[in-house]
């Protein structure tokens, strides 16, 4: 994005669609059915998880910072119930993610050697300490980058204590089973983003996971859903109880709203497939370009050789 584009986006976000006066380029309004209501509230998974392993591709609805600014201004005077729509959208998305997490746990249970209850408890203790270290290390790095050196150093002290506890827990876990079994990678599924975590993962790997865009994105989505369920949940019950015209309008909008989680799965697969196809196409074009270049080079070499031979004659 160029500096001009960044400035334009900033003005859109601050001033909305009316920043150019009467002659503006906008034909859509934020209440149009084509506009993503989750984006207006800053919680569309398509945007939050972009460029991650769970990239869902481009949202089928319109995302525009100027429309968000218009909505934020208008929502001070009127209730559009978009928070209820966003809540239901995130509920469907998270329910699907939790379904995938349970499926991943089931696959691990089928493929990994079953542990006794005592050994499993010791393995979980190692996992939990490793997760705490990874989370605190990621937070310490973020604080250091933000200039909060004192807070970062305080966290590093806590991390050293957790590392000592982890060494003891690993020793107890190792001594409870044969060496050959211990060497096998024991995996667990992250409850937040459904990624796999290994019991032998080092601190840097765990910090990369817990401080990565995928995990932080899922944390943001889950936290937003929790907040919406506290605020929009009771309002949804009141809306249904009232049986007003607003409820009918809301139900009509909801029927045209987002598809379920399985469709999001499909879109994610399609997006990744298209990305692979683009990469393969680009690779083939480069290969053809190199082949043509080599062919032209050989032809040029033959012409120079023929010219030198003719000069000697």
DRENDO-1510 file (C-alpha; in Angstrom, 1 decimal, always signed):
<recs>
REC; n; res; u; v; w
REC; 1; UNK; +0.0; +0.0; +0.0 .
REC; 2; UNK; +1.4; +3.4; -1.0 .
REC; 3; UNK; +1.6; +6.4; +1.3 .
REC; 4; UNK; -1.3; +7.9; -0.7 .
REC; 5; UNK; -3.4; +4.8; -0.2 .
REC; 6; UNK; -2.6; +4.8; +3.5 .
REC; 7; UNK; -3.6; +8.5; +3.8 .
REC; 8; UNK; -6.9; +7.8; +1.9 .
REC; 9; UNK; -7.7; +4.9; +4.2 .
REC; 10; UNK; -7.0; +7.0; +7.3 .
REC; 11; UNK; -9.3; +9.8; +6.0 .
REC; 12; UNK; -12.0; +7.2; +5.3 .
REC; 13; UNK; -11.8; +5.8; +8.8 .
REC; 14; UNK; -12.0; +9.2; +10.4 .
REC; 15; UNK; -14.5; +11.0; +8.2 .
REC; 16; UNK; -16.6; +8.3; +6.6 .
REC; 17; UNK; -18.1; +8.4; +3.1 .
REC; 18; UNK; -18.9; +12.1; +3.1 .
REC; 19; UNK; -15.3; +13.3; +3.3 .
REC; 20; UNK; -15.4; +14.4; -0.4 .
REC; 21; UNK; -18.6; +16.4; +0.0 .
REC; 22; UNK; -21.4; +15.8; -2.5 .
REC; 23; UNK; -19.2; +14.4; -5.2 .
REC; 24; UNK; -18.1; +11.2; -3.5 .
REC; 25; UNK; -17.5; +7.8; -5.1 .
REC; 26; UNK; -19.8; +5.9; -2.7 .
REC; 27; UNK; -23.0; +4.3; -3.9 .
REC; 28; UNK; -23.3; +1.8; -1.0 .
REC; 29; UNK; -24.4; +2.7; +2.5 .
REC; 30; UNK; -23.4; +0.8; +5.6 .
REC; 31; UNK; -27.0; -0.6; +6.0 .
REC; 32; UNK; -26.9; -2.2; +2.5 .
REC; 33; UNK; -27.2; -6.0; +2.5 .
REC; 34; UNK; -23.9; -6.3; +0.6 .
REC; 35; UNK; -21.9; -4.7; +3.5 .
REC; 36; UNK; -20.3; -7.0; +6.1 .
REC; 37; UNK; -21.9; -6.3; +9.4 .
REC; 38; UNK; -19.2; -8.2; +11.3 .
REC; 39; UNK; -16.5; -5.9; +9.7 .
REC; 40; UNK; -18.4; -2.9; +10.8 .
REC; 41; UNK; -17.9; -4.1; +14.4 .
REC; 42; UNK; -14.3; -5.1; +13.7 .
REC; 43; UNK; -14.7; -8.8; +14.0 .
REC; 44; UNK; -14.9; -10.5; +10.6 .
REC; 45; UNK; -12.9; -13.7; +10.6 .
REC; 46; UNK; -12.1; -13.2; +6.9 .
REC; 47; UNK; -10.1; -10.1; +7.8 .
REC; 48; UNK; -8.7; -11.2; +11.1 .
REC; 49; UNK; -7.4; -14.6; +9.8 .
REC; 50; UNK; -6.1; -13.3; +6.5 .
REC; 51; UNK; -2.6; -14.6; +5.5 .
REC; 52; UNK; -2.7; -17.4; +8.1 .
REC; 53; UNK; -3.1; -21.2; +7.8 .
REC; 54; UNK; -6.8; -20.7; +8.3 .
REC; 55; UNK; -7.1; -18.0; +5.6 .
REC; 56; UNK; -10.8; -18.0; +4.5 .
REC; 57; UNK; -10.2; -15.9; +1.4 .
REC; 58; UNK; -11.9; -12.7; +0.5 .
REC; 59; UNK; -15.1; -12.0; +2.4 .
REC; 60; UNK; -18.2; -12.3; +0.1 .
REC; 61; UNK; -19.4; -9.0; +1.6 .
REC; 62; UNK; -18.0; -5.5; +1.3 .
REC; 63; UNK; -15.4; -4.2; +3.7 .
REC; 64; UNK; -14.8; -0.5; +3.8 .
REC; 65; UNK; -13.4; +1.7; +6.5 .
REC; 66; UNK; -15.5; +4.7; +5.5 .
REC; 67; UNK; -18.7; +2.7; +5.8 .
REC; 68; UNK; -17.5; +1.6; +9.3 .
REC; 69; UNK; -17.0; +5.2; +10.3 .
REC; 70; UNK; -20.6; +6.0; +9.0 .
REC; 71; UNK; -22.0; +3.1; +11.1 .
REC; 72; UNK; -20.1; +4.1; +14.2 .
REC; 73; UNK; -21.6; +7.7; +13.9 .
REC; 74; UNK; -25.1; +6.5; +13.1 .
REC; 75; UNK; -25.3; +3.9; +15.8 .
REC; 76; UNK; -25.1; +6.6; +18.4 .
REC; 77; UNK; -28.6; +7.6; +17.5 .
REC; 78; UNK; -30.2; +4.4; +16.4 .
REC; 79; UNK; -29.9; +0.7; +17.2 .
REC; 80; UNK; -29.3; -1.4; +14.1 .
REC; 81; UNK; -28.9; -4.7; +15.9 .
REC; 82; UNK; -25.7; -5.5; +14.0 .
REC; 83; UNK; -24.1; -6.7; +17.2 .
REC; 84; UNK; -26.6; -9.5; +17.3 .
REC; 85; UNK; -25.9; -10.5; +13.7 .
REC; 86; UNK; -22.2; -10.4; +14.4 .
REC; 87; UNK; -22.6; -12.5; +17.5 .
REC; 88; UNK; -24.5; -15.2; +15.6 .
REC; 89; UNK; -21.9; -15.1; +12.8 .
REC; 90; UNK; -19.1; -15.6; +15.3 .
REC; 91; UNK; -21.0; -18.3; +17.2 .
REC; 92; UNK; -21.4; -20.3; +14.0 .
REC; 93; UNK; -17.7; -19.8; +13.1 .
REC; 94; UNK; -16.4; -20.8; +16.6 .
REC; 95; UNK; -18.7; -23.8; +16.9 .
REC; 96; UNK; -17.3; -25.1; +13.6 .
REC; 97; UNK; -13.7; -24.4; +14.9 .
REC; 98; UNK; -14.5; -26.3; +18.1 .
REC; 99; UNK; -15.9; -29.2; +16.0 .
REC; 100; UNK; -12.5; -29.3; +14.2 .
REC; 101; UNK; -10.6; -29.3; +17.5 .
REC; 102; UNK; -12.6; -32.2; +18.8 .
REC; 103; UNK; -12.0; -34.1; +15.5 .
REC; 104; UNK; -8.3; -33.5; +15.8 .
REC; 105; UNK; -8.3; -34.7; +19.4 .
REC; 106; UNK; -10.1; -37.9; +18.3 .
REC; 107; UNK; -7.5; -38.5; +15.5 .
REC; 108; UNK; -4.6; -38.1; +18.0 .
REC; 109; UNK; -6.3; -40.5; +20.4 .
REC; 110; UNK; -6.5; -43.1; +17.6 .
REC; 111; UNK; -2.9; -42.7; +16.4 .
REC; 112; UNK; -0.9; -42.0; +19.5 .
REC; 113; UNK; +0.0; -44.7; +22.1 .
REC; 114; UNK; -2.5; -44.6; +24.9 .
REC; 115; UNK; -1.0; -43.5; +28.3 .
REC; 116; UNK; -2.0; -44.6; +31.7 .
REC; 117; UNK; -3.9; -42.0; +33.8 .
REC; 118; UNK; -0.8; -41.2; +35.9 .
REC; 119; UNK; +1.5; -40.8; +32.9 .
REC; 120; UNK; -1.1; -38.7; +31.1 .
REC; 121; UNK; -1.4; -36.4; +34.1 .
REC; 122; UNK; +2.4; -35.9; +34.1 .
REC; 123; UNK; +2.3; -35.2; +30.3 .
REC; 124; UNK; -0.4; -32.6; +30.8 .
REC; 125; UNK; +1.6; -30.9; +33.5 .
REC; 126; UNK; +4.6; -30.6; +31.1 .
REC; 127; UNK; +2.2; -29.3; +28.3 .
REC; 128; UNK; +0.6; -26.7; +30.6 .
REC; 129; UNK; +4.0; -25.4; +31.9 .
REC; 130; UNK; +5.2; -25.2; +28.3 .
REC; 131; UNK; +2.1; -23.2; +27.2 .
REC; 132; UNK; +2.6; -20.8; +30.1 .
REC; 133; UNK; +6.2; -20.3; +29.1 .
REC; 134; UNK; +5.3; -19.8; +25.5 .
REC; 135; UNK; +2.5; -17.2; +26.3 .
REC; 136; UNK; +4.7; -15.2; +28.7 .
REC; 137; UNK; +7.7; -15.3; +26.4 .
REC; 138; UNK; +5.5; -14.0; +23.5 .
REC; 139; UNK; +4.1; -11.2; +25.8 .
REC; 140; UNK; +7.6; -10.3; +27.0 .
REC; 141; UNK; +8.8; -9.9; +23.5 .
REC; 142; UNK; +5.9; -7.7; +22.6 .
REC; 143; UNK; +6.5; -5.6; +25.7 .
REC; 144; UNK; +10.2; -5.3; +24.8 .
REC; 145; UNK; +9.3; -4.1; +21.3 .
REC; 146; UNK; +6.9; -1.5; +22.8 .
REC; 147; UNK; +9.6; -0.1; +25.0 .
REC; 148; UNK; +8.3; -1.6; +28.3 .
REC; 149; UNK; +11.7; -3.0; +29.3 .
REC; 150; UNK; +11.0; -3.2; +33.0 .
REC; 151; UNK; +7.8; -5.1; +32.5 .
REC; 152; UNK; +9.5; -7.4; +30.0 .
REC; 153; UNK; +12.3; -8.2; +32.4 .
REC; 154; UNK; +9.8; -8.9; +35.2 .
REC; 155; UNK; +8.1; -11.5; +32.9 .
REC; 156; UNK; +11.5; -13.0; +32.0 .
REC; 157; UNK; +12.0; -13.6; +35.7 .
REC; 158; UNK; +8.7; -15.4; +35.9 .
REC; 159; UNK; +9.6; -17.4; +32.8 .
REC; 160; UNK; +12.9; -18.6; +34.5 .
REC; 161; UNK; +10.9; -19.9; +37.4 .
REC; 162; UNK; +8.5; -21.7; +35.1 .
REC; 163; UNK; +11.4; -23.3; +33.2 .
REC; 164; UNK; +12.7; -24.7; +36.4 .
REC; 165; UNK; +9.3; -26.2; +37.2 .
REC; 166; UNK; +9.1; -27.6; +33.6 .
REC; 167; UNK; +12.5; -29.4; +34.0 .
REC; 168; UNK; +11.3; -31.1; +37.1 .
REC; 169; UNK; +8.0; -32.0; +35.5 .
REC; 170; UNK; +9.8; -33.4; +32.4 .
REC; 171; UNK; +12.1; -35.5; +34.7 .
REC; 172; UNK; +9.0; -37.0; +36.4 .
REC; 173; UNK; +7.3; -37.7; +33.1 .
REC; 174; UNK; +10.5; -39.2; +31.6 .
REC; 175; UNK; +11.0; -41.5; +34.6 .
REC; 176; UNK; +7.5; -42.8; +34.4 .
REC; 177; UNK; +7.9; -44.6; +31.0 .
REC; 178; UNK; +10.5; -46.5; +28.9 .
REC; 179; UNK; +13.0; -44.3; +27.0 .
REC; 180; UNK; +11.8; -45.5; +23.6 .
REC; 181; UNK; +8.2; -44.4; +24.4 .
REC; 182; UNK; +9.4; -41.0; +25.8 .
REC; 183; UNK; +11.2; -40.2; +22.5 .
REC; 184; UNK; +7.9; -40.4; +20.6 .
REC; 185; UNK; +6.4; -37.0; +20.0 .
REC; 186; UNK; +3.4; -36.5; +22.1 .
REC; 187; UNK; +1.0; -34.0; +20.6 .
REC; 188; UNK; -2.0; -32.1; +21.9 .
REC; 189; UNK; -4.4; -29.7; +20.2 .
REC; 190; UNK; -4.4; -26.0; +21.1 .
REC; 191; UNK; -7.9; -25.2; +22.5 .
REC; 192; UNK; -7.9; -21.7; +21.0 .
REC; 193; UNK; -6.8; -22.2; +17.4 .
REC; 194; UNK; -6.8; -26.1; +17.0 .
REC; 195; UNK; -3.1; -26.2; +16.0 .
REC; 196; UNK; -0.9; -29.1; +17.1 .
REC; 197; UNK; +1.6; -28.6; +19.9 .
REC; 198; UNK; +4.3; -31.1; +20.8 .
REC; 199; UNK; +5.6; -32.0; +24.3 .
REC; 200; UNK; +9.2; -31.6; +23.0 .
REC; 201; UNK; +8.6; -28.2; +21.4 .
REC; 202; UNK; +11.2; -25.6; +22.6 .
REC; 203; UNK; +10.4; -22.2; +24.1 .
REC; 204; UNK; +11.0; -20.3; +20.8 .
REC; 205; UNK; +8.6; -22.6; +18.9 .
REC; 206; UNK; +5.9; -22.1; +21.5 .
REC; 207; UNK; +6.4; -18.3; +21.7 .
REC; 208; UNK; +6.1; -18.2; +17.9 .
REC; 209; UNK; +2.8; -20.1; +18.2 .
REC; 210; UNK; +1.3; -18.1; +21.0 .
REC; 211; UNK; +2.5; -14.8; +19.6 .
REC; 212; UNK; +1.6; -15.7; +16.0 .
REC; 213; UNK; -1.1; -14.1; +13.9 .
REC; 214; UNK; -3.3; -17.3; +13.8 .
REC; 215; UNK; -3.4; -17.8; +17.6 .
REC; 216; UNK; -3.8; -14.1; +18.4 .
REC; 217; UNK; -6.5; -13.9; +15.7 .
REC; 218; UNK; -8.5; -16.7; +17.2 .
REC; 219; UNK; -8.0; -15.1; +20.7 .
REC; 220; UNK; -9.4; -11.8; +19.4 .
REC; 221; UNK; -12.4; -13.6; +17.8 .
REC; 222; UNK; -13.2; -15.6; +20.9 .
REC; 223; UNK; -12.8; -12.5; +23.2 .
REC; 224; UNK; -15.1; -10.5; +20.9 .
REC; 225; UNK; -17.7; -13.3; +21.0 .
REC; 226; UNK; -17.6; -13.4; +24.8 .
REC; 227; UNK; -18.1; -9.6; +24.9 .
REC; 228; UNK; -21.0; -9.8; +22.4 .
REC; 229; UNK; -22.7; -12.6; +24.3 .
REC; 230; UNK; -22.7; -10.5; +27.4 .
REC; 231; UNK; -24.1; -7.4; +25.7 .
REC; 232; UNK; -26.0; -8.6; +22.6 .
REC; 233; UNK; -27.3; -11.8; +24.1 .
REC; 234; UNK; -29.8; -10.2; +26.5 .
REC; 235; UNK; -30.9; -7.8; +23.8 .
REC; 236; UNK; -31.5; -10.6; +21.4 .
REC; 237; UNK; -33.9; -12.2; +23.9 .
REC; 238; UNK; -35.7; -8.8; +24.4 .
REC; 239; UNK; -36.0; -8.4; +20.6 .
REC; 240; UNK; -37.7; -11.8; +20.2 .
REC; 241; UNK; -39.9; -11.2; +23.2 .
REC; 242; UNK; -41.0; -7.8; +21.8 .
REC; 243; UNK; -42.2; -9.1; +18.4 .
REC; 244; UNK; -41.7; -5.7; +16.9 .
REC; 245; UNK; -41.1; -4.6; +13.4 .
REC; 246; UNK; -37.4; -4.4; +14.3 .
REC; 247; UNK; -37.4; -8.1; +14.9 .
REC; 248; UNK; -38.9; -8.8; +11.5 .
REC; 249; UNK; -36.3; -6.6; +9.8 .
REC; 250; UNK; -33.6; -8.4; +11.8 .
REC; 251; UNK; -34.8; -11.9; +10.8 .
REC; 252; UNK; -35.0; -10.8; +7.1 .
REC; 253; UNK; -31.4; -9.6; +7.3 .
REC; 254; UNK; -30.3; -12.7; +9.1 .
REC; 255; UNK; -31.8; -15.0; +6.3 .
REC; 256; UNK; -29.5; -13.2; +3.8 .
REC; 257; UNK; -26.5; -13.2; +6.1 .
REC; 258; UNK; -23.5; -15.5; +6.4 .
REC; 259; UNK; -23.4; -19.2; +5.7 .
REC; 260; UNK; -22.5; -21.8; +8.2 .
REC; 261; UNK; -19.2; -23.2; +9.3 .
REC; 262; UNK; -19.0; -26.0; +6.7 .
REC; 263; UNK; -19.2; -23.4; +3.9 .
REC; 264; UNK; -16.4; -21.5; +5.6 .
REC; 265; UNK; -14.4; -24.7; +5.5 .
REC; 266; UNK; -15.1; -25.0; +1.8 .
REC; 267; UNK; -14.1; -21.4; +1.1 .
REC; 268; UNK; -10.8; -21.9; +3.0 .
REC; 269; UNK; -10.0; -25.0; +0.9 .
REC; 270; UNK; -10.9; -23.2; -2.3 .
REC; 271; UNK; -8.7; -20.2; -1.3 .
REC; 272; UNK; -5.7; -22.4; -0.5 .
REC; 273; UNK; -6.2; -24.3; -3.8 .
REC; 274; UNK; -6.3; -21.1; -5.8 .
REC; 275; UNK; -3.2; -19.9; -4.1 .
REC; 276; UNK; -1.4; -23.1; -5.0 .
REC; 277; UNK; -2.6; -22.9; -8.6 .
REC; 278; UNK; -1.3; -19.3; -8.9 .
REC; 279; UNK; +2.1; -20.4; -7.5 .
REC; 280; UNK; +2.2; -23.4; -9.9 .
REC; 281; UNK; +1.2; -21.1; -12.8 .
REC; 282; UNK; +3.9; -18.6; -11.9 .
REC; 283; UNK; +6.5; -21.4; -11.6 .
REC; 284; UNK; +5.5; -22.8; -15.0 .
REC; 285; UNK; +5.8; -19.3; -16.6 .
REC; 286; UNK; +9.2; -18.8; -15.1 .
REC; 287; UNK; +10.3; -22.2; -16.4 .
REC; 288; UNK; +9.0; -21.4; -19.9 .
REC; 289; UNK; +10.8; -18.1; -19.7 .
REC; 290; UNK; +14.1; -19.8; -18.7 .
REC; 291; UNK; +13.7; -22.3; -21.5 .
REC; 292; UNK; +13.1; -19.6; -24.1 .
REC; 293; UNK; +16.1; -17.7; -22.8 .
REC; 294; UNK; +18.3; -20.8; -23.0 .
REC; 295; UNK; +17.0; -21.5; -26.6 .
REC; 296; UNK; +17.8; -17.9; -27.7 .
REC; 297; UNK; +21.3; -18.2; -26.1 .
REC; 298; UNK; +22.0; -21.4; -28.0 .
REC; 299; UNK; +20.9; -19.9; -31.3 .
REC; 300; UNK; +23.0; -16.8; -30.7 .
REC; 301; UNK; +26.0; -18.9; -29.8 .
REC; 302; UNK; +25.6; -21.0; -33.1 .
REC; 303; UNK; +25.3; -17.8; -35.1 .
REC; 304; UNK; +28.5; -16.4; -33.6 .
REC; 305; UNK; +30.3; -19.7; -34.2 .
REC; 306; UNK; +29.2; -19.8; -37.8 .
REC; 307; UNK; +30.3; -16.2; -38.3 .
REC; 308; UNK; +33.8; -16.9; -36.9 .
REC; 309; UNK; +34.2; -20.0; -39.1 .
REC; 310; UNK; +33.2; -18.0; -42.2 .
REC; 311; UNK; +35.8; -15.3; -41.3 .
REC; 312; UNK; +38.6; -17.8; -41.1 .
REC; 313; UNK; +37.7; -19.1; -44.6 .
</recs>
